[in-house]
Amino acid sequence: MNTPLLITVPLLLTGALVTGVAAPALADGTPSPAPTAHHAASLSDIQAKGAAATSKRITSLNAAITKVGAAKGITDADRSSVLTTLKGDLSAMTSLATKIAADTTTTQAAADVRSIYTQYRVYAVALPQARIAATADRLTGVTIPRLQAAASKLGPKVSGDSGLQAKLDDLNSQLTTAQSDTSGLAAAALKVTPSAYNADHTAMSSLRDKAKSAVAAVKAAAADAKAIRQGIHK
């Protein structure tokens, strides 16, 4: 090829937005245990736990909102959906922080703190679905089409070379895997709600596995494309 093949393999948004798929740097989707009120817990103890929990989530949500807003490849509709959820959770965490600080009984405070984990699921649902949707959109809208175009250009140049043909075959196979894994993935991730997760704690796991598989496939396809290009220019 006359022009170097430039393939961008999108890792999930990193830092406060993503971990678990290609490299989410957020929690892996496992829910934090809800604090259990007991006779030894004072109101101030419960309020301190609530303050820490809401503060942590506020920080993560703010970072995620910034990353989603700047993310390339995510569709406008999915970006809007993700930001609506993240901003809604941010508002809820801010309100809960204020409410918990003003609670006057341990029962009231414990219930409010528990709602952080059961009603909003910031780490188990909101953040993972954001990174999965962003990754799926980037793969289907940018990375996979680029690799498909590369495969089309490289195909005629590997004729007669069994080694390079094997690489091309694997490239196309990896793209088929990536396409299968990302088909409907963003929509499925964005449909998961805290209540759905509460009913089934595996609600996000299969989606996360598909995103990981798709990212691994496009990485392998990009490596094949690079090896073919190097072989052609020997």
C-alpha positions in Angstrom: 0.0 0.0 0.0 1.3 3.5 -0.8 -0.3 5.0 2.3 0.4 3.5 5.7 -2.6 1.7 7.1 -3.8 3.7 10.1 -6.1 1.7 12.3 -7.5 3.2 15.5 -8.6 0.5 17.9 -10.9 2.2 20.5 -10.4 1.1 24.0 -13.3 1.8 26.2 -13.2 5.3 27.6 -10.5 5.2 30.2 -10.1 6.9 33.5 -13.2 7.7 35.4 -15.4 6.4 32.6 -14.3 3.0 31.7 -12.8 -0.3 33.0 -13.6 -4.0 32.5 -14.0 -4.1 28.7 -10.9 -3.0 27.0 -9.6 -0.9 29.9 -12.4 0.6 31.9 -10.9 2.4 34.7 -14.1 2.5 36.7 -15.4 -0.3 38.8 -15.9 -3.6 37.0 -19.6 -3.5 37.5 -19.7 -5.4 40.8 -22.0 -3.6 43.1 -20.7 -2.2 46.3 -22.3 -3.7 49.3 -25.1 -1.6 50.8 -24.3 -0.6 54.4 -26.3 -2.5 57.0 -27.7 -0.5 59.9 -27.2 -2.1 63.2 -27.6 -1.1 66.8 -23.9 -0.1 67.1 -24.0 2.3 64.2 -24.5 5.8 65.3 -26.2 8.4 63.1 -22.9 10.2 62.5 -21.3 6.9 61.4 -24.1 6.2 58.9 -23.9 9.8 57.7 -20.2 9.5 57.2 -20.6 6.4 55.1 -23.2 8.2 53.0 -21.0 11.2 52.5 -18.1 9.1 51.4 -20.3 7.0 49.0 -22.0 10.0 47.4 -18.8 11.9 47.1 -17.1 9.0 45.3 -19.9 8.7 42.9 -20.2 12.4 42.2 -16.5 12.5 41.3 -16.8 9.5 39.0 -20.0 10.8 37.4 -18.4 14.2 36.7 -15.4 12.6 35.1 -17.6 10.3 33.0 -19.8 13.2 31.8 -16.7 15.0 30.6 -15.4 12.0 28.8 -18.7 11.1 27.2 -19.1 14.6 26.0 -15.8 14.6 24.3 -15.8 10.9 23.1 -15.5 10.4 19.3 -17.5 7.7 17.5 -20.5 7.6 19.8 -23.7 8.3 18.1 -25.6 11.5 19.0 -28.6 9.5 20.2 -26.5 7.2 22.4 -24.4 10.2 23.7 -27.7 11.9 24.7 -29.0 8.8 26.4 -25.8 8.2 28.3 -25.5 11.8 29.4 -29.2 11.9 30.6 -28.5 8.9 32.8 -25.2 10.2 34.1 -26.5 13.7 34.8 -29.6 12.3 36.5 -27.5 10.1 38.8 -25.3 13.1 39.5 -28.2 15.2 40.5 -29.5 12.3 42.7 -26.2 11.8 44.4 -25.9 15.5 45.1 -29.5 15.6 46.6 -28.9 12.4 48.6 -25.7 13.8 50.1 -27.6 16.8 51.4 -30.5 14.6 52.6 -28.3 12.2 54.4 -26.5 15.0 56.2 -29.8 16.4 57.4 -31.3 13.1 58.5 -32.2 13.0 62.2 -32.5 9.2 62.8 -30.4 6.2 62.1 -33.3 4.5 60.4 -33.8 7.4 58.0 -30.1 7.8 57.3 -29.6 4.1 56.7 -32.5 3.9 54.3 -31.1 6.9 52.3 -27.6 5.4 52.2 -29.0 2.1 51.1 -30.8 3.8 48.2 -27.4 4.9 46.8 -26.8 1.2 46.0 -30.3 0.0 45.2 -31.9 2.8 43.3 -29.1 4.2 41.2 -26.4 1.6 40.7 -23.8 4.1 39.5 -20.9 1.6 39.3 -22.9 -1.5 38.5 -25.1 0.0 35.7 -24.7 3.6 34.7 -20.9 3.8 34.2 -20.5 0.3 32.6 -23.4 0.9 30.1 -21.8 4.2 29.2 -18.5 2.7 28.3 -20.0 -0.3 26.5 -22.2 1.9 24.4 -19.3 4.2 23.5 -17.1 1.3 22.6 -19.8 -0.5 20.5 -20.5 2.7 18.6 -16.9 3.5 18.0 -16.2 -0.1 16.7 -19.2 -0.2 14.4 -19.0 3.3 13.2 -15.3 3.8 12.8 -12.9 0.9 13.5 -14.6 -2.0 11.8 -15.3 0.0 8.6 -11.7 1.1 8.4 -10.5 -2.5 8.8 -12.9 -3.7 6.2 -11.6 -1.1 3.8 -8.1 -2.2 4.5 -8.9 -5.8 3.9 -10.4 -5.0 0.5 -7.3 -3.1 -0.5 -4.9 -5.8 0.7 -6.8 -8.7 -0.8 -5.5 -8.4 -4.4 -2.0 -8.0 -3.1 -1.7 -11.3 -1.2 -2.6 -13.5 -4.2 -0.2 -16.4 -4.4 1.2 -16.0 -1.0 -0.3 -18.6 1.3 1.1 -17.0 4.5 -0.4 -13.6 3.7 -3.6 -15.2 2.6 -4.0 -16.9 5.9 -3.5 -13.6 7.6 -6.1 -12.0 5.4 -8.5 -14.9 6.2 -8.0 -14.4 9.9 -8.5 -10.6 9.5 -11.9 -11.2 7.9 -12.8 -13.8 10.5 -11.9 -11.4 13.3 -14.1 -8.7 11.7 -17.0 -11.1 11.5 -16.6 -11.8 15.2 -16.4 -8.1 16.0 -19.5 -7.4 14.0 -21.5 -10.2 15.7 -20.4 -9.1 19.1 -21.3 -5.4 18.6 -24.6 -6.0 16.8 -27.3 -4.3 19.0 -24.8 -4.1 21.9 -25.1 -0.4 22.6 -28.9 -0.5 22.6 -28.9 -3.6 24.9 -26.5 -1.9 27.3 -28.6 1.3 27.5 -31.7 -0.7 28.2 -30.4 -2.1 31.5 -31.9 -0.3 34.5 -31.1 -0.4 38.2 -34.2 -2.4 38.8 -33.3 -4.9 36.1 -29.9 -5.2 37.7 -31.4 -5.7 41.1 -33.5 -8.5 39.8 -30.5 -10.1 37.9 -27.0 -9.2 38.9 -25.7 -10.8 35.7 -27.6 -8.2 33.6 -24.4 -6.4 32.5 -21.9 -9.3 32.5 -22.8 -10.8 29.1 -22.8 -7.3 27.5 -19.4 -6.6 29.0 -18.1 -9.9 27.7 -19.3 -9.1 24.2 -17.5 -5.7 24.3 -14.3 -7.3 25.5 -14.5 -9.9 22.7 -15.2 -7.3 20.1 -12.2 -5.2 21.2 -10.0 -8.2 21.2 -11.2 -9.1 17.7 -10.5 -5.7 16.2 -7.0 -5.7 17.8 -6.3 -9.0 16.2 -7.6 -7.8 12.9 -5.4 -4.7 13.0 -2.4 -6.9 13.8 -3.2 -9.1 10.8 -3.5 -6.0 8.6 -0.1 -4.7 9.8 1.5 -8.1 9.2 0.1 -8.3 5.7 1.3 -4.8 4.8 4.8 -5.7 6.1 4.8 -8.9 4.1 3.8 -7.1 1.0 6.7 -4.6 1.3 9.4 -7.2 2.0 
